[in-house]
Amino acid sequence: RFCSIFLGLNFVLRVADLLAWKYWLLPKTSYSFEDMFHGFAFGKWLIYAELLPFTLLPLLMLAVPRLRKTAHIFSIAAVLACAGLITNRYIMNLQTMAVPTLPFDSWESYWPNAFEIAPCLMAFAFMVLGLRFFYKQNLLFKKM
């Protein structure tokens, strides 16, 4: 239940931030909302992916008690929520560094190397191992 509350709060604040950025902050600069996105790697689809399948879907899955008590649905919601956090960090960190700031600049491209990919994969592996451990020990759904 707490996860659904926090995901709901995250969703509301993220949408409010996005709308304030689009309609209040960007009009004060020389940029438009469309100028902040470029190509596939930095497209608008990232924001929609973060908000809809990676935040709203796990929120709905965890808000319904019958779905929340199902181990597979709970695991899928946890993975989707983690993917939403990773997508948010990608948008906030990498995409903002790639936007050209001067008229003669161009969009920068970036591809992480193995030393940057390995910790991300390790975090996912630990998450899967942790979920598997709690599921095998029957600690995850014992009191639900």
KOLTORTI-741901 format. One record per atom (N, C-alpha, C): x negated, y negated, z. Coordinates in steps of 0.2 Angstrom, whole numbers, plus 5000, padded with zeros to 4 digits. Last residue first. Layout:
XYZ ...
***
This chain:
499950545022 500450505017 501050545017 498950605028 499450565032 499950535028 498150665017 498350705024 498950665027 497550625006 498350625006 498550665012 496150635009 496450575005 497250575006 495750745014 495750685018 496150625015 495450865009 496150855010 496250795015 494250895004 494350905011 495050885013 494550864990 494350934992 494450945000 494750724991 495250764989 495150844991 493450684995 494050665000 494650714997 492650724985 492550744991 493150744996 493250654974 493250724974 493150754981 492950524977 493650544977 493650624977 491550534977 491850514984 492650534983 491250564964 491050614969 491450594976 491750444958 492050514956 491850564962 490850354964 491650344965 491950414963 489650404959 489750404966 490550394968 489850374945 489750444948 489850444955 489950234945 490550274943 490450344946 488650204949 489250184953 489850224952 487950254939 487850284945 488450264950 488350174928 488450244928 488450274935 487650054934 488450064932 488650134932 486350094934 486650084940 487450084939 486150114919 486050174924 486450154931 486149994912 486750044911 486750094917 484949934915 485649904917 486249944917 484050014910 483950004917 484549964919 484450024896 484550084900 484450064908 485149864892 484649914891 484849974896 486549784885 486149804891 485749864889 486649654873 486749734874 486249754880 487249514867 486849544872 487049614872 487249354857 487449424858 486949464863 487849194857 487349234859 487649304859 488449084845 488649134850 488049174851 487348934843 487848994840 487949034846 487048764843 487048824846 487548874842 487348634839 486948674835 486848744837 488248584850 488448594843 488048634838 488048684865 487848624861 488148634854 488548804870 488648744874 488448674870 489248954865 488848894863 488948834867 489449084877 489749034873 489248974871 488749174884 488749184877 489049124873 489049154897 488349144895 488349144888 490349204898 490249124899 489549104897 490149334896 490549294891 490349224892 489549374908 489149384901 489549344896 490449334919 489749324918 489449324911 491849354917 491549294920 490849284920 491949464909 492149404906 491849344910 491249554918 491049554911 491249484908 492149554929 491449534929 491149514922 493249604923 493249534925 492549514926 492849734920 493049694915 493049614917 492649784933 492149774929 492249734923 494049774938 493449734941 492849724937 494649864929 494849794929 494349754932 493949984933 493849954926 494049884926 494549994946 493849984945 493649954938 495950014941 495749954945 494949944945 495750144935 495950084931 495850014935 495350224946 494950214940 495150154936 496550214953 495850194956 495350184951 497450274945 497550204947 496950174950 496950404944 497050364938 497050284940 497150434958 496550434955 496450394949 498550434959 498150394963 497450384960 498950534949 499150464948 498750414952 498450644956 498150624949 498350554948 499150644968 498350644968 498150614961 500450554973 500250604968 499550594967 500850444980 500650504984 500450564980 501150354971 500550344975 500350404979 502350394966 501850394962 501150394966 503150364978 503150434975 502550444970 502950224980 502750274985 502750344982 502350104970 502950154970 502650214974 501150034969 501750004973 502350054974 500250104961 500150104969 500750074973 500850074949 500750144951 500650154958 500749934948 501449974948 501350044950 499349924949 499749884954 500449924954 498949984937 498750014944 499249984950 499549884928 499749954928 499549994935 498949764931 499649774932 499849844932 497549794929 497749764935 498549774936 497349854917 496849864922 497049834929 498349824907 498249894909 497749904915 498349674910 498949724909 498749794911 497149604913 497749594916 498249644916 496149664905 496049654912 496649644915 496749654892 496549714895 496449714902 496749514891 497449554891 497249624894 495449484891 495849454896 496449494896 495049554879 494749574886 495149544891 495649494868 495849564870 495649584877 494949394865 495449374869 495749444872 493149444863 493849424861 494349414866 491849474863 492049424867 492749394865 491749584854 491349584860 491649534865 492349534842 492649594846 492349594853 492449354840 492249424838 492649474843 492549244854 492249254847 492149334846 493249114864 493249184862 492949194855 493348984866 493049024871 492949094869 494148924857 493348914856 493048964861 495448934861 495148984856 494448974855 495548834870 495548904873 495248954867 494348704866 494948734866 494948804869 493248584871 493348644869 494048664870 492848464877 492848464870 493048534867 493848444892 493248454888 493348454881 495148444896 494648384898 494048384894 495648564891 495848504888 495448434890 495148654901 494848644895 495048584891 495948624913 495148614913 494948604906 497348644910 497048584914 496348574913 497648754902 498048694901 497748634905 496648854905 496848844898 497248774897 496448854919 495848844914 496148824907 497748874923 497448814925 496848804920 497849004918 498348954915 498048884917 496849074925 496849074918 497249014915 497349054938 496649034936 496649024929 498549124937 498549054939 497849024937 498049254935 498449224930 498549144931 497349274947 496949274940 497449244935 498349274956 497749224957 497449214950 499149384953 499449314953 498849264953 498149484954 498449474947 498749404947 497749484967 497249474962 497649454955 499049514973 498749454974 498249434969 499149644968 499649594966 499349524967 498049704974 498049704966 498549654964 498449694987 497849654985 497849654977 499549784987 499649714989 499049664986 498949904983 499449864978 499549794980 498149924994 497849914987 498349884982 499049945004 498649885004 498349874997 499650065000 500050005000 499649945000 
***
